[in-house]
Amino acid sequence: MNVQIFISKKAQKELRKIPKHILLQLDLWIEIISEEGYRSMQLIKGYNDHALIGDRKGQRSSYLSRSWRVIYTINEERAAILIEILEINHHDY
């Protein structure tokens, strides 16, 4: 199935401020989804992919590092899977 990945305007702005090693992790995350599908990526423990709750219900999060994560949505249509990257942010613990 065809996978299309879009980056929201907010995420595009955030990309300008992100450290290079996180950008490399994001590129790898996108590559895994593009080549193997998002379900395969969700099985990789290091990404700790999970559904979000509360105000972010319907969105998912994957860790790019211990403190950086990508927040995205999945829309499965007939001919393609559309993934929109909503944010890439530094997550405080």
trRosetta pair geometry for C-beta under 8 A, 3 or more apart (Angstrom, degrees):
i j d omega theta_ij theta_ji phi_ij phi_ji
1 37 7.3 67 56 -105 101 114
1 79 7.8 168 -154 171 84 33
1 80 6.8 151 169 -123 89 33
1 81 5.9 74 127 -16 122 102
2 79 6.3 3 38 148 122 75
2 80 4.2 -49 87 -108 101 88
2 81 7.2 177 92 21 51 68
3 33 6.0 -161 161 146 152 85
3 34 5.5 -160 82 -120 125 47
3 37 6.6 -175 -60 -109 138 56
3 38 7.2 155 -129 -28 135 90
3 80 6.9 156 -94 -167 20 83
3 81 4.8 -19 -110 65 72 103
3 83 6.7 10 -173 -1 96 114
4 80 5.4 22 -2 171 107 136
4 81 7.2 172 26 82 66 50
4 82 5.2 -17 69 -111 101 67
4 83 7.1 175 88 27 49 70
5 30 5.7 -179 101 -142 174 100
5 33 6.6 96 -72 99 129 133
5 34 6.8 -74 -13 -72 126 96
5 83 4.8 -20 -109 72 74 103
5 84 7.7 161 -161 -88 52 28
5 85 6.8 38 -179 -22 97 101
6 82 6.9 6 1 -172 111 93
6 83 7.2 172 25 88 68 50
6 84 4.7 -19 70 -110 102 75
6 85 7.0 -158 94 21 49 74
7 11 4.8 -122 -174 92 86 123
7 12 5.4 111 126 -64 113 83
7 15 7.4 19 177 -40 146 135
7 84 7.6 161 -92 -161 18 61
7 85 4.7 -14 -114 57 67 115
8 11 4.6 93 55 9 80 102
8 12 7.0 -138 97 -8 42 86
8 84 6.1 67 -50 173 93 103
8 85 6.3 -137 6 90 82 61
8 86 5.3 33 2 -126 143 42
8 87 7.6 -25 53 -53 128 50
9 12 5.5 -51 -148 32 34 116
9 13 6.7 36 153 -19 64 100
10 13 6.0 -55 -158 32 32 110
10 14 6.5 29 148 -17 65 108
10 86 6.9 8 69 177 122 58
10 87 6.2 -35 117 -89 117 76
11 14 5.4 -54 -147 38 37 114
11 15 6.5 52 151 -35 66 96
11 85 4.8 138 -164 118 173 98
11 86 6.2 152 -49 135 118 15
11 87 5.6 -146 -86 -100 88 24
11 88 5.7 87 -147 -4 91 88
12 15 5.6 -41 -154 16 33 119
12 16 7.9 40 150 -23 56 93
13 16 6.2 -49 -173 17 41 112
13 17 7.9 14 144 -2 65 106
14 17 6.1 -71 -162 42 46 102
14 18 6.3 54 147 -42 77 107
14 87 6.4 79 -10 -155 165 64
14 88 5.0 169 116 56 132 86
14 89 6.7 -71 -150 -76 148 67
15 18 5.7 -50 -143 15 36 119
15 23 7.0 83 -158 -106 86 104
15 88 6.7 71 -77 40 65 138
18 22 4.8 -108 172 84 107 125
18 23 5.6 131 104 -57 115 86
18 26 7.6 39 133 -16 158 140
18 68 7.4 93 -146 -142 108 142
18 88 5.9 -14 -81 117 145 130
19 22 4.9 90 65 7 82 104
19 23 7.2 -145 101 -7 43 87
20 23 5.4 -52 -149 34 38 115
20 24 6.5 42 152 -21 67 100
21 24 5.6 -44 -151 31 37 115
21 25 6.8 40 148 -18 62 102
21 65 7.6 61 119 -68 104 141
22 25 5.4 -50 -151 36 38 113
22 26 6.4 43 148 -21 66 101
22 64 5.5 76 -153 123 82 135
22 65 6.2 -82 -102 -8 88 124
22 68 4.9 -49 -129 120 128 175
22 88 7.3 134 149 168 121 124
23 26 5.5 -50 -148 35 34 114
23 27 6.4 39 151 -21 64 102
24 27 5.6 -50 -150 33 33 114
24 28 6.6 34 151 -18 64 103
25 28 5.6 -52 -150 36 34 113
25 29 6.3 40 149 -23 65 104
25 64 4.1 120 117 -173 132 96
25 65 6.2 -150 -31 -46 173 86
25 68 7.4 119 73 87 144 128
26 29 5.4 -50 -147 34 34 116
26 30 6.4 33 153 -17 65 104
26 64 5.9 -14 -64 -121 69 142
26 70 6.3 125 -117 -71 93 134
26 88 6.4 -17 -94 -116 137 144
27 30 5.8 -54 -148 37 30 110
27 31 6.3 34 151 -22 64 107
28 31 5.5 -53 -146 35 32 115
28 32 6.4 35 155 -21 65 102
29 32 6.0 -53 -151 31 28 110
29 33 6.6 22 153 -12 62 107
29 41 6.9 81 -156 -153 68 139
29 47 7.1 124 -115 -117 103 126
29 62 6.3 145 -141 106 133 142
29 64 6.4 -71 -37 -103 139 92
29 70 6.3 152 124 16 166 152
30 33 5.9 -59 -150 40 32 109
30 34 6.0 30 155 -20 67 111
31 34 5.7 -57 -142 38 28 111
31 35 6.0 6 167 -2 66 114
32 35 6.5 -70 -141 47 22 96
32 36 5.5 -37 -175 37 64 114
32 40 6.8 -142 170 99 95 104
32 41 4.5 114 122 -92 122 106
32 44 7.3 -49 -167 -7 159 148
33 36 7.3 -70 -108 58 13 72
33 37 6.8 -13 -157 175 51 12
33 38 4.9 21 -133 -81 98 70
33 41 5.3 -29 -74 -24 73 148
33 83 6.3 -39 166 15 148 168
36 40 3.8 -80 139 68 114 155
36 41 6.7 136 82 -45 110 77
37 40 5.1 97 67 4 82 102
37 41 7.4 -151 101 -4 46 88
37 81 7.5 79 -140 33 83 160
38 41 5.4 -54 -150 37 43 114
38 42 6.3 48 152 -27 70 103
38 74 6.2 -153 81 -105 170 133
38 81 6.8 -143 3 147 118 147
38 83 6.4 152 -70 -82 136 137
39 42 5.6 -50 -150 30 34 116
39 43 7.2 37 151 -23 60 101
40 43 5.9 -56 -163 26 36 113
40 44 7.7 40 145 -26 63 96
41 44 5.9 -46 -163 16 44 113
41 47 6.3 4 166 28 85 170
41 49 6.6 96 122 -46 85 152
41 62 7.2 -19 145 -114 115 152
42 47 7.3 -106 -116 86 32 130
42 49 4.3 -105 -125 78 71 146
42 62 8.0 -110 -99 -93 62 114
44 47 5.0 64 88 5 99 110
44 49 7.7 71 58 -8 75 113
45 48 7.0 27 176 -67 51 61
46 63 7.2 -116 151 80 59 108
47 62 4.3 -18 178 -162 105 102
47 63 5.7 172 -162 50 39 71
47 64 7.9 19 -127 -78 77 38
48 62 7.0 144 70 -147 58 51
48 63 4.8 32 45 5 108 118
49 60 6.2 16 -173 171 90 118
49 61 7.2 177 -142 89 49 45
49 62 4.5 -11 -94 -96 83 90
50 60 6.7 174 91 -154 28 79
50 61 6.0 -16 61 58 75 87
51 57 7.9 29 165 -140 103 55
51 59 7.7 129 -158 84 60 41
51 60 5.6 -50 -101 -101 47 77
52 56 3.7 -37 124 110 136 118
52 57 6.7 -133 99 -81 77 29
52 58 7.9 -39 64 51 92 39
52 59 4.7 -11 37 80 126 89
52 60 6.5 -169 -9 -103 87 21
52 61 5.6 84 -61 -17 105 107
52 71 7.2 15 -36 -139 147 106
53 56 6.9 40 60 66 20 84
53 57 5.9 22 -146 -81 37 82
54 57 6.5 179 61 -37 22 87
56 59 4.5 -71 177 46 90 123
56 71 7.2 -76 -154 -158 134 131
58 73 6.4 9 141 -124 86 109
59 71 5.6 19 166 180 127 98
59 72 6.9 152 -162 78 83 24
59 73 5.4 -63 -110 -77 68 81
59 86 6.5 -46 -134 15 129 150
60 71 7.2 165 83 -154 41 55
60 72 5.7 -28 64 68 89 76
60 73 7.1 140 14 -99 83 33
60 74 6.8 23 3 -13 130 103
61 69 5.1 12 -173 170 103 134
61 70 7.1 158 -151 79 56 45
61 71 5.2 -21 -97 -100 80 72
61 72 7.8 146 -90 21 33 69
62 69 6.4 161 81 -157 37 82
62 70 5.3 -10 59 55 90 94
62 72 7.4 -7 8 18 103 113
63 66 7.1 24 -176 -104 130 17
63 68 7.1 109 -163 81 65 52
63 69 5.1 -49 -102 -98 50 87
63 91 7.9 -85 -113 29 87 143
64 68 4.5 -48 64 102 106 103
64 69 6.2 174 5 -104 83 26
64 70 5.8 81 -43 -22 112 95
64 88 7.3 17 -8 -151 149 102
65 68 4.6 46 38 33 97 98
67 90 5.8 12 144 -159 100 76
67 91 5.7 -162 -169 57 56 73
67 92 7.5 29 -153 -89 104 33
67 93 7.2 -111 -110 -9 86 104
68 88 6.9 16 -178 177 103 85
68 89 7.2 -178 -146 96 65 29
68 90 5.9 -38 -95 -101 72 55
68 91 6.8 158 -108 8 17 88
69 88 7.5 -167 94 -148 39 52
69 89 6.5 -17 59 61 79 71
69 91 5.0 34 5 -28 114 132
70 85 5.9 -49 -172 -140 110 105
70 87 7.3 172 -154 91 45 54
70 88 5.2 -17 -103 -103 74 80
71 85 7.5 106 75 -164 49 59
71 86 4.8 -56 102 64 95 105
71 87 4.4 16 42 52 113 94
71 88 7.7 -159 18 -74 72 34
71 89 7.2 3 -5 16 112 105
72 83 5.6 15 172 -178 131 93
72 84 6.2 166 -156 83 78 46
72 85 5.0 -39 -96 -103 101 50
72 86 6.0 175 -99 4 36 84
73 83 7.2 172 82 -150 48 51
73 84 5.1 -1 50 52 94 97
73 86 6.5 69 -13 -38 92 116
74 81 6.6 -20 -163 -175 94 101
74 82 7.5 141 -161 79 44 54
74 83 5.6 -14 -103 -102 67 78
75 81 7.3 153 79 -164 49 52
75 82 4.3 -17 64 63 102 104
75 83 7.7 -171 24 -74 71 34
75 84 7.5 32 0 -7 110 102
76 81 5.3 -19 -108 -112 69 81
76 82 7.8 -164 -77 25 23 70
77 80 5.5 11 61 59 104 69
77 81 7.4 -179 28 -90 68 30
77 82 6.4 38 -1 -8 110 106
85 88 6.9 7 172 -47 119 92
